[in-house]
Amino acid sequence: VNLKVYDGETLVIIGKSGCGKSVLLKHIMGILKPDEGKVLVDGIDINHSESNLFEIRKRFGMVFQGAALFDSLTVAENVIIGLREHTRLSYKEMLDIAKEKLSLVGLEGTEHLKPAELSGGMKKRVGIARALAHDPEYILYDEPTTGLDPIMADRINKLMLDLKRRLKKTTIIVTHDMHSAFMVGDRIAMLDGGKIIFEGTPEETLKTKNKRVREFIQSSSIGVA
């Protein structure tokens, strides 16, 4: 896989279920190591040493596919879990950050709730707030609209678009949801057969003559002009 992500852009990686999109994210985060080749972040090989990997990981915020919240913790405790592990902030300072990030995703006043009291869309928002808690340079979304009804998926897409405009952070979104891709992405890349077979803007994606890309888009609810 040969892929570049440019500073400040939102890159959407599309592809069929099971094609390796989430695996690619795990390589970018250093959770998995490539058999060959390198993963470079700002020119640094993240797998060159454990110290490199630890420092690079702190610059990422990850939004997991299933939100990955801890049922026994409150919403606020879920948001600050990384801060408790990796900072020396006071508990009050961390709670203030939790409130700020929850407000950013439209969940004011939910700090005391447990995940069981939240809808699927609210859980996704808590996951996004947690990813933003340490003010990362890069944000990674793994299938952010999977499992949501169309109305809730649209709300998450609009939230990602709002955060893109307000925060201007380098972002990678992995999805097979073409609504997300066209609504939020600056560039779209398609992963197929273990390779990136296409890269382009949303406009270029719609106009491409690449047969596999066109078939993928046509299989969604968005047609190709």
N, C-alpha and C positions, 0 to 999 in steps of 0.2 A: 504494500500500500504506500503510495506516494501522495502526500497531502500537506498543503501549507495553510495555516490559519493566520490572517493578518490582524495587526493590532487594531482593536476597537470594533471589529466587524462581528456580525452574527452569522456564523456558518451553520447551515442545516445539512445534516447527513441523512439521506433517505435510503430506503432499500427494503426488500421484503423481510418479513419476520424470519428470524434465524439466519440472516445473511452475515452476521458478525458486527453489527453496529455497536451494540453494547460492549462487546469484546474490545472493539477499537477504543472506546472511552476508557476502559480499564487499562489499556496500554498507555494512553495519554496520561492517566493518573499515576501510572507506575504500579498499579495493583497486579498487573501481569507484565512479564518481560518478553520482548520479541525474541524469536529464535535467531533472527538475522536482522540487521539494520539498526537504526537508532531512533529514539524519540527525543527531539530537541525542543526545549522551551527557552526562548531568548538565546539560542545558540548553545545552551548547556545540555549535555547528554544526561538525562535524568537517571539513567541506570548505571552511570559511571561509578558512582559510590553511594552508599547508604546516606551519607550526609547530604549529598546533592538531592537525593530523592526526598528526604525529610523536609528540606527547605523549600523545594518546589511544590510539594503537596500543600504546604501552608498557603500557597498563593491561589489555590483552587477552591471553589465552592461547588459541591456536587448535589444535584437534586435527583434522588433515586426514583426509579420507576414506580415503586409501590409506596412512596413517601418514607417508608422505613422508620416510623415513629415507635417509640417505646411506650407500650400501653400503660405501664405503671407510673409514668411520669406525666406531669402536667404539660400543657402546651409550652409555657415559658421554659420549663426544665428541658424539654426537647430542643428548643431553640438554642439554649446556651450550653448544651452538652459539650460541644467542642471547645468553648471558651473555658469551661471548668478544667478541661484536660490540659490546655496549652497556654493559658494566660494566668497572670497573678492578680487579675481584677477582683475587687470585692464582690460579694454576692449582690449587693445593691446595684453596683455598676453594671453587672451582667444582666440583671433584671431590667434596668433602664434600656439596655441595648435590645433585649427581647421585645420590650414594648415598642421601641422605635421600628424594629424590623417587621413586627406584626402589623403595625400601622401602615407600613409601606406596602404590605400585601392585602390590606383591607380587612384585617382581623383584630381591630381594636377591641379591648375588653374581653378577650378570650384566654388570657394568660392562665387562669385558674382551671380551665376545662381539661378533661382527659380526652385522649384520642377517640375513645368509644362514643363520646358525645358529639363528634364532628361528622359532617358529611364527607364524601369522597373528595369533593372539590376543596373543602376547607383543609383536609389533611395535606393535599398537594400544596396549598398555600403555606402551611406550617413548614413543610419540607423546603420550600423556597426561602422562607424567612431564616431557617436554620443555615442554609447554604450562604446566606448573605451576612450572617451574624459577625463574622470576623473580617468583613470588608475585603473579600478576595479580589484579586486582579482578574481572574478568569472564572466564568460560570459554565458548568456543564449540566445539561438537562438530559436525562435518560427517559425517553418516551413519556413526556410530561402530560399528555392527554389520554394515555391508555387507560381504559376502564371507566372513563367518564361519559355521561350522556352528552349529546351534541351541544346542549345549552351550557353545561358546565365546562365542556372542552373549549367552547368559544370564549368563556370568561377567563380561562387560564391563558389562552392565546393572547387575549387583550392585555392581561396582566404582564405577560412576557414582553409584549410590544411596549407597554408603558415603562417597564423597568429598563428596557433597551434604550429608550429615549432619555430617561432621567439619569441613569447610571453610566451609560456609555462604556460598558465593560465588554471586553472580548468574550464572546459566548459561542459555545458549540451546543447545538440541539440535535439529538438523535431521535428520529421519528419515522413512522410510515404514514403519518397524517399530513396530507398535502395542504390542508387548510393552514396548519401550523407553518409549513415550509414557505408558502407564498405570502402569508400574513406577516411573518416575523423575520424571515431570512434576508440578508444582504446577498449571500451567495448560497447556492445549493450544490451539493456533491452527492452523487449516487454510488453506493457500494454494491457491487454485484460480483459473485464468483471470486471473492477475496481481493478484488481490485476496485479502485476508483475509476469508473468508466465514463464519468461526466462531471464537469464543474462549470457553473455559470450563474448569472444573475437569475432571479425569478423570470424575467422577460425572456432571457436566452433559453431557460428551461422549457418554457411554454412553446418556443419556436424551434426547438431542437429537432433534428432529423434522426437522432439516435433512436433506433427501434426499441431497445429495451427501456429507455427512459420514457418514451411515448407510451409504451404498453403499461408501464407502472402508473403513469399519471392517469391514463384512460381508465384504469381499473379503480381509481378513486372517484369521488363525486365531482371532481373538477375536470372538465374536458380540455382538450387541446385545440386551439384555434387552427 
